[in-house]
Amino acid sequence: MQTDAPNTIDTPFDAALSERYLVYALSTITARSLPDVRDGLKPVHRRLLWAMRLLRLDPAGAYKKSARVVGDVIGKYHPHGDQSVYDAMVRLAQDFALRYPLVDGQGNFGNIDGDNAAAYRYTEARLTAVAAQLMAGLDEGTVDFRSTYNGEEEEPEVFPGLFPNLLANGASGIAVGMATSIPPHNVGELIDAATHLIDNPKAEASALMDFVGGPDFPTGGVLVDSREAIASAYVTGRGSFRLRASVAVEKEKGGGWYLLVSEIPYGVQKGRLIEQIAALIADKKLPILADVKDESAEEVRLILEPRSRTVDPELLLESLYRLTDLEIRFPLNLNVLDASRTPLVMSLKETLTSWLAFQFQVLVRRSEVRIGKIDDRLELLDGFLIAFLNLDRVIAIIRGEDEPKPVMIAEFSLSDRQAEAILNMRLRSLRKLEEMEIAKERAVLVKEREELAKLIESPARQRTRLKKDLAEVRAKFGDERRTKLEEASAARELDWSAMIEKEPITVILSQRGWIRAMRGHVALEEIAELKWREGDGPFIHFHAQTTDRLALFAANGRVYTLAGDKLPGGRGFGEPVRLQIDLAGEVDIVTLMVARPGMKLLIASSDGRGFVASAEATLAETRKGKQLVNLRSGSTVAVVRAVPDGADSLAVIGDNRKLLVFPLAELPELGRGQGVLLQRYRDGGLADAIAFRLSDGLSWALGGDSGRTRTEADLTPWRAARGAAGRMPPIGFPRSNRFG
């Protein structure tokens, strides 16, 4: 499209898009999502606190409407949406979100249940003492200021206050291509670690673990990671922490008990947690749990009642840890902006070292600015003293000269500021007492200047001063750790059978793949008398328990797991088993059986290959099942049989009616694979295979409905090495080439 617009730039679209997106990405990283390592704040939080300071919302002052604060912030400093700014302000006021809140809110600022705060026209706010500490020194020239977005106001680039806010309150944010997640910590522990770094700047990063035991969340809880895991996360700046709720087993009269949850993990909404637990009860996914009650008032108090007093409390707890947010993993990603506003992932030591380096700069800069102010004041005081020493002459000059300033400057060697100050003196300042006060003030300022000069020149004095100031901050804001440190192993794999009420069932699978489970152990002779869909009939049926796991083997080599308690009821025709698993309609079902622990299975394919597999290897976690047999082109799974206890031999018969017997030990046990060659065929493939005890002989069912079997005791003629062709079976062996 041709255009003559004067502002049109002819450039490749991909280059223009890349350039503009890069600008957006950098803005998101440096001016929105990542906190500054020096004060731990993002721009929106810094602007909120700055606006509240200018509104004189001091900790001891009156509250003002949150709407006033939000209006000032978006109008003067942060031109973004009012709701996003108010949400940021609300979080600064929530004592369950911040370890040391920076805003003192009055009204509904939300709660741990997950309820939202009231609208900003209803709530009021002021600064906390922590926020005041964080902004201490802003009037002392300690940091640079910059113009706001419209150039009408100024705002500080960073807050200078001596409070380790980044680690004390933590931060989280998602930028473009990077994110940050920093948990809150105990300020007393942080100051102890910082003090140690001042004295030992080359200390090992792991040595800080003697002071910082781990995160300290405002909602308490129990940190159950090992010391080594916590140390590893702090050394690399990346990792995660395993946090559990505080749960106690409360005994009742008569032998009953219940679980009392008094603290929940950080960031978990209590209302949603209760819904999670209630859903487990309603869906019968945790049958050993009977009820959940919320008795919370000021403190969290959740009551979890077991199904019966015989339930193992540890089992119930482990189940809840695995299935609900009573245990969470809180990520650590110490991705911050350094002093040059460059994003990088720091270790705990690097973070504290960077913060201390900034505090040393603030200390020196405050001293330099103070010296400048003292020099200005001393200049005026020296002028006043000259005036007192020559008071009569000064008065004469003032009374006799039309322009007394230049005369005074020339006669007493005064500066312009000194002369102006003398001319502006009030008559009451000429009394003798005032002269003595000036001399006293001058002496005090001279001494202070000398101390400040020594401080600037001596790194040792700076370290001593900073340690003293840190001790004062610790005494003012330090408190007891809320999150307990108790190392515990990960929640163990649960015995799900313990969660299910054990009941006998009869599993029935039809020829067309419809499955149902009848209650009780139905006599197998009655199965044929059941109702079937037209053209359908019985295929596989056996007795089981609701606690059993069933393994369904498909001809394509995949195996699927079905839960005994999840099977459709026995009324009607049941349901297609393919609705419960992802099995294509054209793939045949080989067999269905109970996968009992410790059981061994013989798996053989139609091309004569096979192996032994454990029942555990057949269990799959998803609807898609798992590939158990790697089949060669054109072959299918032909045989899946349980290996009887004590079996030592394997009998294989092919479609060519050749029988082969060899030791079972020649078969490998695999978790997945093709297996080894069982029997060699010139035509056809494998018809059947069975494992048995050689001393018992080989048995097979006789034809008809007699139910009789025949046993061949001497199998010497058919014994050979694995992979042989075999020979014709004994007289009377079934024409179907099946062992039964």
Secondary structure, DSSP 8 states (H G I E B T S, - for coil): -----TT-----HHHHHHHHHHHHHHHHIIIIIS-BTTT---HHHHHHHHHHHHTT--TTS--EEHHHHHHHIIIII--S-HHHHHHHHHHHH-TTT-SS-SEEEES----TT------TTT-EEEE-HHHHHHHTTGGGT-S-EEE-TTSSSEEESS---S--HHHHH-EEEE-SS-EEEE----HHHHHHHHHHHHH-TT--GGGGGGT--S---TT--EE-S-HHHHHHHHHHSEEEEEEE-EEEEEE-TTS-EEEEEEE--TT--HHHHHHHHHHHHHTTSSTTEEEEEE--SSS--EEEEESSTTS-HHHHHHHHHHHSTTEEEEEEE-EEE-TTS-EEE--HHHHHHHHHHHHHHHHHHHHHHHHHHHHHHHHHHHHHHHHHHTHHHHHHHHHH-SSHHHHHHHHHT--HHHHHHHHT--GGGGSHHHHHHHHHHHHHHHHHHHHHHHHHH-HHHHHHHHHHHHHHHHHHH-----SEE----------GGGGS---EEEEEEETTSEEEEEES---GGGGGGS---TT--EEEEEEEETT-EEEEEETTSEEEEEEGGGS-BSSTT-EEGGGTS---TTS-EEEEEE--TT-EEEEEETTSEEEEEETGGG--SSTT-EE-B---TT--EEEEEE--TT--EEEEEETT--EEEEEGGGS-B-SSB--EE----SSS-EEEEEEE-GGG-EEEE-STTS--EEEE---GGGB--TT---B---TT--TT----
